[in-house]
Amino acid sequence: MNYRLKSKIDAIAVDELVKAKADLCRVGGFFKLWLVHHANGKANLGSKSYSEVESIVNELEKKQTELLSSASYLMNGCKGRISTTIKS
């Protein structure tokens, strides 16, 4: 994405989205590693069953896609309308 952002707010938003996506990737990677090492489906992770952990991984993957979509929206010239609050 080689697009110069016109607004500092957009630049901050894209930066936060990229950081959030990286965090989701790391967490998802840890969960996936756990799933691979417990592929028999009989182990628990704390109070979560194997299938619950698998559902969490699927939800994280959906969130990653949503974040990429939001970043693309910002990079493709939205008019500065951001519907979520960015917390730093």
GITA-V680741 format. One line per field, one symbol per residue. ss: DSSP state (H for helix, E for strand, - for the rest). A space follows every 50 residues. Layout:
ss->???
//
This chain:
ss->-------HHHHHHHHHHHHHHHHHHHHHHHHHHHHHH------EE--EEH HHHHHHHHHHHHHHHHHHHHHHHHH-------------
//
